[in-house]
Amino acid sequence: MHRKPDGSWDKARLPSRHTTEGPARAPHRSYYYAMGLGSREIAQPFVGVASCWNEAAPCNTALMRQAHAAAEGVKRAGGTPREFCTITVTDGIAMGHEGMRSSLVSREVIADSVELTMRGHAYDALIGVAGCDKSLPGMMMAMLRLNVPSAFIYGGSILPGSWRGRDVTVQDMFEAVGQHSAGTMSLEDLCDLEQHACPGDGACGGQYTANTMACVSEAIGLALPLSSALPAAYLHRDQYAEATGEAVMALLERNIRPRDICTREAFENAAVVVAATGGSTNGGLHLPAMAHECGISFTLRDVAEIMKRTPYLTDLMPGGKYPAKKMGEAGGVPMLLRTLLDAGLIHGDCMTVTGKTIRENLEGVVWNGDQDVIRPVSNPFTPTGGVVGLWGSLAPDGAIVKVAGLNHVKHRGPARVFEGEEACFAAVEARDYKEGDVLVIRYEGPKGGPGMREMLSTTAAIKGQGVENIALITDGRFSGATRGLCIGHVGPEAQEGGPIALVRDGDIIAIDADAGTIDLEVDAAELERRKAEWKPRRTNYQSGAVWKFAQAVGPAHLGATTHPGAAAETHVYADL
């Protein structure tokens, strides 16, 4: 407890004592007086309110408003908020060109920059406001790394666009490019659709990476129940932000920290929710990275084993028919957790930012049988999760594929090898491939890209061309909006000399998502001969942030992290 009997705060064990307490800190306090604070505010706990606001894309444009609301909640609960911003690289705009190499790197920069701001100014607690694919895990990674009382708030999804009487999202835009190249959509229709697909503020409006990780934030206990439900454009989202500000002050008073919340069982709950929602394969990258920040070993194999026994329950895009907005209208994550808890598929005793357990949070949540977005466990779309892991001679360290809404889950065919996405996209756009092929895009891994790019432009073009009997594999990533038999995170990656580096045109590759296998049907002795001739590639990034990332980054199945994590730490910031 950090409260004195008179209700004032005891800073004896709070980080901000290093900047606000005692005669030696008079110079430090003078800066706060310059910003309009008084002695009462300086004596209160300092709460960092970090947001990823920018004008890069609509997923970020509503974040400042919500950060201000969170700060008001902190003030109302007796704290002193300190707002600051960090970067975002938005995948929708980075997609399909060199900019995508910055995307995964940005997750690390977000976590690092929030850590450095908190450390440098000795803040006592943290609220994170984020709205895009890498900013959600990056912000939560910072919370777990610092381990000060923290709470997360999602900026909200975009409302679906409307085009010719149907709901559309940015996924439809990427697939429309393929339809145009196939001659089934005119340029006039393509240009018309682009003006209707994204109607305002918010993250991409399906169960893509941002909404997947927003669901994770609730399931893992770092966000208030239902806080991810409302679209960004709804101003009453701000009430959740204010409540988050109040909640973090209650956590501070009780000294409940992120690592008290994010236990091994909480990570298992998060993986269950990714699978049950048919979420993004990027969940298999971000959950291990988050676990790494608190010293928990939770690898791609752990994620995949949980997903394999989890039923697929939600009818959300891209595998289903509904945009993200409908999930909230159906009862959001609490409604999903209700049926999962009743079926014994999640741990109900995990602590959350409410100061209560998952089970306690769900008291009073009654199953709504009138909605058709979330199914009960007794009536799943499929008995196993919407995302599965694959292992075999082509991927000894594993790979991952989204099977939600997918009928084509087994494939055996000849490899068509491409050294990077651009070459493959050019072939797809020119229809220079055959049905039955296995398109192999390599040297797109964390080190080899560098940056582990997403491949939505290519996969969406194939989908838009109407081709089903094809598979695509890469040591890079796939967008949460990807549809089709598209396998990512193949490890070891090509730059490390993994089997994917040794594939040649015409080699037979066999994939069975039901069995969880992916094999290269080439004799072991032949692969040894090829390995002896192989050399790593020299990338085009020999300086700068992407180069630094490539030097430090680890393998994808461990989260593609860039530092030793909590297992190696000799102190925790919160206790300095």
N, C-alpha and C positions, 0 to 999 in steps of 0.2 A: 504493500500500500504506500502511496506517495502523498496522501493527504494528512495534514495536521489536524488536531482536534478542533481548531477554529475554522476549518474548511479551506485554509490556504494550502498551497502545495509545498511539499518538502522536496527540494531539488538535490538532496545529498547524494542520491544515486542516479540522477538523471544526467544525460550528456550535456544539456544546456547549462549546467552549473559551471562548465569550463568557459563559457562566454558571458555569463550574466551575474555571477555571484562574487562578492568581495571587492575590496578596494582596487586590486590589480586589474580588474575587468572594467574599470571606469571608461577607458578608451573604447572598449567593445560596446558598452552600453550607449555611448554617445552616438554611435551609428544608428541605433534603434530609435533614440529620441529624434534623430534627423528624419526618420521615416514616419514620425507621428505617433509612435508608441509612448505610453506613459509608464510610470514605475510599476503600476499594477500589471500591465501587460507583460512587462519584462520579467516580473516575478513568476509568471505563469509558465507552464510547459510550452515549448515551441513545437509546433506540428508542421512538418513539411507537407505542402499540398502540391504534388508533382503532376503535371499534365503534359500530354503530347500534342497540345494545340499547335496547329499551323494551318496554312492555306494550301497545302500540297494536294489534299483530296477531301471529299465530303466526310470521310470517317473521322476527321480531326476537327472540323470547323465548329462543332457544338461543345467542344471540351472545355474551353475557357469559361463559358457560361456555367457549366456544371462544377468546375473547380471553384469558382466564386461561391456557388451555393454550398459546397462542402466546407469552405472556409467560414461561412456564416454559421454552419452547424458547430464547428470547432469553437467559435467565439461564444455561442450560446451556452456551450457546455463548460466554459471556463478555461479555454486554451487560447493560445496566440498562434494563428495560422501564418505561415510563410509560403506564399505561392511561388513556384518556379516552373519553367518549361524545359522539356528536352525534345529531342528530334523524333521524327518518324520517317521511315521510307515506306511509301504506300505501294503495295504490290500491284494493284490495278494499273498504276501508271508506270511502275518500273518493269512491268511484264513484257517479255518478248524482245528485250534488247539488253545492252550492257548494264543498264541501270539496275537490273535484277541482281547483279553481283553484290550490290550494296544492301540488299534486303536482310538476309540473315545476320550480316555484320551489324546491322542497326540494332538487333536485339541485344547484342553485347554492349554496344555504345549506350543504349538506353539504360541498361542495368548499371553500367559503370558510371555514367554521368549522374544518375540519381544517387548512387552510393557516394560519389565524391562531393556532391552538394550537401548531402546529409552529414557526412564526416567533417567537411570543411567548416560548417556552420554550427555543428553540434546540436542538431535537432533531436527532439525526444521521441517523436512518433511520426508516422508517415501515412498519408493518403495518396493513392495512385489513381489517376484518371486517364484511361487509355481507350482507344477505339479502333486500332488496326492490327493486322495479323501478328506482327512481331512486337508491337508495343505492349500488348497484353502480357505475354510471357515475360518480356523484358522487365516490366514494372513489378510483376510478382517475384521474379528472380531477385530484384533489388531488396524487396521486403524480406525474403528468406535469408539473404546474405547479411543484411544489417541486423535483423532480429529485434528491432524495436517494435512496439505495438503498432500494427498497421492494418489498414483496410483498403480494399480495392473497389473501384466503381467503373463499370463499363460505360462508354459514351453512348451506346445504343445503336441499333441497326437502322439502315435506311428504309424508308417506306418503299414498297414495290412500285415500279413504274407501271403505266397502263398504255398498251399499244394495241390498237384494233380489238379492244374488248377483252384482253387478257393481261394478267400480271406478268411483268418482265423484270429481270435483274441484269446486272452487268454480265452474268454468265451467258445470257441470250446474245449479248453484243459480241462476245468472243466467238460464239458458235455461228453467229451471222456472218462473220468473216469467212468461215469455211463454206457456208451456203453460197456466199457471193462468188468465191473461187470455183465452186462446183457448178455455177450457172443457175442456181435455183433461187437466188435473191438478186434483185436489181440493185444498182448503185443508189438509185433514188430511195428504195425501201431501206437500205442499209443506213443512209444518212438520216432518214426519218426516224428510224428506231433509235439511233444514238442520241437523239434529242428528247427521248421519252424514257429511257431505261433507268436513269438515276435522277429522281425528282427533287432531292434536297440533301440535308445533313444525314450522316450516319454511315456505318460500315456496311459492306456488301451484304445484301438481304437474303441470304440463304444460310444453310448450315455449312458455311465455309469456315476458314480458319478463325476469323475474328469471333463469330458467334459460337464456334466450338469452344474457344478458350474463355469466352464469357460464361458459358455453361460450366466450364471447369472452375471458374472463380467462385461460383456458388457451391458447386459440389465439393470442392476441396476446403471450403469454409472461410475463404478470405473476403467474400463479398456478402452483403446482406441478401436474405431470401427475396426473390422476385426482382432484384435490382437490375438484372440483365434483360428484363422482359419488354420494357417499353421502348419503342423506337426513339431515336435521337431527336426527332422533330417535335415530340410531345413535351411541352414545357413542364408538365407535372413530373417528368423525370427528376427535376431539380429537388423534389421532396426526398427522393432516395439519396441524392448527394448530401443534402443537409443532414439526413439521418445517419449517413456514413460518417460525417464529421462528429456528430454526437457519439456514435458508437466507438470511434477510435479513442475518444477521451475516457469512455468507460473502460476500454481495454487497458489504457494507460494507468488508470486508478487501480485496476486489479492486477496489473503487470502480466496480462495474457499476451504472449508473443506469437509471431507467425510459426515458429517451430513447435510451439505447443499445439497449434492447430493442424499444421501440415505434417502429420505423422505418416508412417508407412500405410496405415489403413486409410488415411485421407487420400493419398495418391491412388490407392486401389479404387476408392469411390470415384475419383476423377476419371480414371480409365474406363470404368463401367459407363459413365455418362457419355464419354466420347463414342463408345461403341453403340450404346443404346440410341443415340441421336444420329447415327450414320455420319459422324463428324469427320473433320479433316484428318488426313494421314499425318499432318504436321503435329497433331497431338502426340504421336509417337516420337517426335523429336523434342517437343517442348516439355513434356512431363519428365523425362529423364534429366533434362537440363535444370528444371526447377528442383528436383530431388537432390541433384548434385550440390545445390546451394545450401542445403541443410544436412548434408552428410548421409543421405539415404541412397543406397544402391537400388535404382529402379530403372532398368534398361528396357530396350525395345522388346526383348524377349518377355520380360515381366508384363509389359503393356499388352503384348500380343496374347499371352496366356489368359489374361483377364478378359480381353475382348472375345476370345474364342468361346468363352462360356457365358457371354452376355447376349441376351436377345436384342434384336433390332426393333425399335418401338416407335420411331417418329417418322411422319410422312413429310419430311422437309426437303427442299431443294438442296443439292442437285439430284439426289437419287429419287426424291419424292416430288410431290406437286405443290407444296405450300412454301411461301416465303417465311423468313424468320419472324415477322410480325405475328403470324398466326400461332406460333409457339407460345408467345406471351399471352395471347387471347385465350388459349386453351388451359392456362394455369401455370405456364412457365416451368422452370426447373423444379420448384416445389411439387408440382403435380407429377412430374416424371419421378422424382425421388420418392413420392408416396407409394407408387406401385412397386418400385424397386425395393424399398424398405420392407413393404409387406411381404414380398417374395423372398426376403432374406439375401438379396443380392448386393446390398451395401451395408457398411458398418454404421449403425445408428448412434454409437457412443462417441463419435469424433466431435471435438470442440469446434465452435465457429466464432466469427467476429461478433455475434450477438451475445456472447458469453454463455450461450446455451449449446447443447449438442444438436446434431442433425435431427435426432428423434424428437427432442423437445421443440425444435423449430417447426416440425411437421404436425405437432398437435393441432387439431382443428382443420387441417387440410383434408378435405373429403374428395374422394375420386369423382371426377365429373365424367359421367358416361355419355353426355350429350355432345361432347366434342370428338372429332375424328382425326386430330393431329397427332396425339399421343395415344398409343394403344396400351392396354394393360399387359402385364407380363404373361397372362394366361392366353393372350391372342396376339403374338408378335408377327411382324412381317416375315421374319426368319428367326430360327431359334438361336443363331449365333450372330455376333456383332457385325455392324456395318463396315468395320475395318479389321483386316487380318494381317498377320505376319507370315512371311515366307522364308524358308531356309533351304539350302541345297548347295550343289557344287558351284552354281553361279553366284551365290550369296552366302558364304559361310558365316558372315556376321549378321545376316538377315536383310530383309527388305519388307516393304509394307505396301498394301493395296487397299483401296476403298471398294467394297463390293456392294454397298447399299444400293438397292434398285438395279443391280447388275445381273443379267442372265448369263453372259459370256464369262464364265469363271475358270474355264479350262482351255488351254491353247497349246498347240505344238506346231512349230513352224521354223522356217529358215531365218537366220539373222540378217538384218540389213543395218550395217554399222555406220554411225555418224559421229564425227568428232566435234561435238557441241550442238546446241539446239538450232542455231541458225541454219546449218546444213540440212537438218531434218525438216525444219519448217519449209525451206525452199522446195524440198522434194515433195512434201505433202501438198503444198500449194499448187505444184505442177502436176499433181496426181501421179508422181513418179514412184509408185510403190504398188505392190500386189496384195490383194486380200490373202490372208494367211501368214503374211510376213510378221516377224518380230522386229520392230524398230528399236535399235539400241542407240541411245544417246549417252555418250560417256565423256569423261573429263569435265563433268559438271558437279563433282562432289565438293565438300567443304574446302579441301586443299586444292583440288585440281581445277575448279572453275576459274579462280577461287570464288567461294561464296554460296555454292549449292543453290543454283537458280531454280525457280519454279518453271514448269513447262506448259502453262495453260494455253498459250497461243497455239502451240502445236496440237495438243490434245483436243482443244475446242475446234480447231480447223478440221481434224479427222471426224469428230462428231458431227460437225456441220455438213460434211460431205456425205453423211449417212452410212459410213463404213462401220460394221460391227465386228467382222471376223479378222481382227488384227489385235496385236498387243504392242505395248510400248514399255520399255524398261530403261531406267537411268540411275546413275549414282547421284543425280540431283534430286530435286523435290517436285511434287505436284501441288498445284493449288487445291484448296478445299472445294473449288468449283469444278474440278476435273471429273469427267465421267468416262466410263469405258475401262477396259482392262489395262490399267496404267500403273506400273510398279515402280516405286521410288525408293530412295535411301539404300540402294544396292551396295553392300559392303563386304569386304574392303573396297574402297573406291578405286577407280582406275589409276589415279595419281600415286596410290600406294602399292600398285602392282597387283590389285585384286583380280580375280578371274574375269571380270568385265573388261579389263584392259587387254585380255588375250583373245577375245571373241573376234572371229573373222566372218566376212560375208558368206552366207550359206551354211554356217554351223547351225545345227538344230538345237533349239531351246524349248524345253517343256515346262509349262506352268500349270499348277493345279491349286487354285485358291481354296478349294474344299479341303484338300489334304495338307495345305500349307507348305508346298514345295515349289522350288524353282531350280531347274538343273540345266547345265550345259552338256550336251551329249557329245563330248569330245574325249578321246582317250587321254588318260592321265599322263602318259609318256609324251604325247603330242603337246599337251599343255606345258609340260616341263621344258620342251624344246622352245616353245614360243616365249616362255618366261625368260629363258637365257638370252634371248635376243631383245627383250623389252627394256626400255629406258623411260624414266618419268619425263613428262613434257615440261618445257619452260613456258610458264604462262606469260601473258602480256602485262601482268601486274608485279612489277619489281620494286615498287616503292608505294608509300601511302597507306591508308587505312586498310584497304583490301589485302595488301601484302602482309601487314602486321597480323591480320586475322589468319591468313594462311599459315603463318609460322607457328601460331599458338594452338590452332583448333584441333580438337580431338575427333574421333570417329562419330558418325551419325548415330549409331546404335546406342551410344552413351550420351547423346544429346548435343553433339558438336559444340562442346564447351571450350573455353579458352583459358581457364585457370584451374588450380588443383581442387578448389571447392572447400566445403566445410571440413572434410576429413583431414585437411592439412592445416587448418587455422590454429593459431596459438592465442587468439583473443576473439571475442565477439564485440563488435562496435557498441552494442547496447550497454555493455558493462564497463566501457572505458571510463 
